């Protein structure tokens, strides 16, 4: 029995030594995890701050684009109004031009009939009649 007892004590001491080594390893791992978790927390904080800054910049860009969009719609409406006014003015100009032509007698059919009066002149030279060019 004495041999078995000392053998059992030796086994228990070896077991205790292995457990002590394992506890030392686990303590080292725990220190590493503590550092790692602190590092990850700081990293997450930095990434969160960067995300907030990026989100803020994105929001400012979206607001600026919204303002540009509003201005663009205003310009489009102003151009549409100007085009409509331009069309109205052109129609009024055509009406006024027709009234002016009628007032000064430019719309008479006799004027259109006399457009080629030079070719029917009685006093024209014979050269001009054949060639259309007068030589001097």
C-alpha positions as CSV (number, residue, x, y, z in Angstrom):
1,X,0.0,0.0,0.0
2,X,2.8,2.3,0.7
3,X,3.9,2.1,-2.9
4,X,0.5,2.8,-4.2
5,X,0.1,5.8,-2.0
6,X,3.3,7.4,-3.1
7,X,2.5,6.6,-6.7
8,X,-0.9,8.2,-6.3
9,X,0.8,11.3,-4.7
10,X,3.2,11.5,-7.6
11,X,0.3,11.3,-10.1
12,X,-1.6,14.0,-8.2
13,X,1.5,16.3,-8.0
14,X,2.0,15.8,-11.8
15,X,-1.6,16.6,-12.4
16,X,-1.3,19.6,-10.1
17,X,1.8,20.8,-12.1
18,X,0.0,20.3,-15.4
19,X,-3.0,22.3,-14.1
20,X,-0.7,25.0,-12.8
21,X,0.9,25.2,-16.3
22,X,-2.5,25.3,-17.9
23,X,-3.6,28.0,-15.5
24,X,-0.5,30.0,-16.4
25,X,-1.3,29.5,-20.1
26,X,-4.9,30.6,-19.5
27,X,-3.8,33.7,-17.6
28,X,-1.6,34.6,-20.6
29,X,-4.5,34.0,-23.0
30,X,-6.7,36.1,-20.8
31,X,-4.2,38.9,-20.8
32,X,-4.1,38.6,-24.6
33,X,-7.8,38.6,-24.8
34,X,-8.0,41.6,-22.5
35,X,-5.6,43.5,-24.8
36,X,-7.5,42.2,-27.8
37,X,-10.9,43.2,-26.5
38,X,-9.6,46.7,-25.6
39,X,-8.0,46.9,-29.0
40,X,-11.3,45.8,-30.7
41,X,-13.3,48.3,-28.6
42,X,-11.0,51.1,-29.6
43,X,-11.1,50.0,-33.2
44,X,-14.9,49.8,-33.1
45,X,-15.0,53.3,-31.6
46,X,-12.8,54.7,-34.3
47,X,-14.8,53.0,-37.0
48,X,-18.0,54.3,-35.4
49,X,-16.7,57.9,-35.4
50,X,-15.5,57.5,-39.0
51,X,-19.0,56.2,-39.9
52,X,-20.6,59.2,-38.2
53,X,-18.3,61.6,-40.1
54,X,-18.9,59.9,-43.4
55,X,-22.7,59.9,-42.7
56,X,-22.6,63.6,-41.9
57,X,-20.6,64.3,-45.0
58,X,-23.1,62.2,-47.0
59,X,-26.0,64.0,-45.4
60,X,-24.5,67.4,-46.3
61,X,-23.9,66.3,-49.9
62,X,-27.5,65.1,-50.1
63,X,-28.8,68.4,-48.8
64,X,-26.6,70.3,-51.2
65,X,-27.9,68.2,-54.1
66,X,-31.4,68.8,-52.9
67,X,-30.8,72.6,-53.0
68,X,-29.3,72.3,-56.5
69,X,-32.3,70.2,-57.6
70,X,-34.6,73.0,-56.3
71,X,-32.7,75.6,-58.2
72,X,-32.7,73.5,-61.3
73,X,-36.5,73.1,-61.2
74,X,-36.8,76.9,-60.8
75,X,-34.6,77.5,-63.8
76,X,-36.6,74.9,-65.8
77,X,-39.9,76.6,-64.9
78,X,-38.4,80.1,-65.7
79,X,-37.2,78.8,-69.1
80,X,-40.7,77.4,-69.8
81,X,-42.3,80.7,-69.0
82,X,-39.8,82.6,-71.2
83,X,-40.4,80.2,-74.1
84,X,-44.2,80.6,-73.8
85,X,-43.7,84.4,-73.7
86,X,-41.3,84.2,-76.7
87,X,-43.9,82.2,-78.7
88,X,-46.6,84.8,-77.9
89,X,-44.3,87.6,-78.9
90,X,-43.4,85.9,-82.2
91,X,-47.2,85.5,-83.0
92,X,-47.8,89.1,-82.1
93,X,-44.8,90.1,-84.4
94,X,-46.3,88.2,-87.3
95,X,-49.6,89.9,-86.8
96,X,-48.0,93.4,-86.5
97,X,-45.8,92.7,-89.6
98,X,-48.9,91.7,-91.6
99,X,-50.7,94.9,-90.4
100,X,-47.7,97.0,-91.4
101,X,-47.4,95.4,-94.8
102,X,-51.2,96.0,-95.4
103,X,-50.8,99.7,-94.2
104,X,-47.9,100.5,-96.6
105,X,-49.3,98.4,-99.5
106,X,-46.8,95.6,-99.6
107,X,-49.4,92.9,-99.7
108,X,-50.8,93.8,-103.1
109,X,-50.7,91.1,-105.8
110,X,-49.6,93.7,-108.4
111,X,-46.2,93.9,-106.6
112,X,-45.7,90.2,-107.0
113,X,-46.6,90.4,-110.6
114,X,-44.1,93.2,-111.2
115,X,-41.2,91.3,-109.6
116,X,-39.6,90.6,-112.9
117,X,-40.3,94.0,-114.5
118,X,-36.8,94.4,-115.8
119,X,-37.1,91.5,-118.2
120,X,-40.2,93.2,-119.7
121,X,-38.8,96.7,-120.2
122,X,-39.2,98.1,-123.6
123,X,-36.1,100.3,-123.4
124,X,-33.6,97.6,-122.5
125,X,-30.6,96.9,-124.7
126,X,-30.5,93.9,-126.9
127,X,-27.4,92.5,-125.3
128,X,-29.1,92.4,-121.9
129,X,-32.1,90.6,-123.4
130,X,-29.9,87.7,-124.7
131,X,-27.3,87.4,-122.0
132,X,-28.7,89.2,-119.0
133,X,-25.4,91.1,-118.7
134,X,-24.7,94.6,-119.9
135,X,-21.2,95.3,-121.3
136,X,-19.8,98.7,-121.3
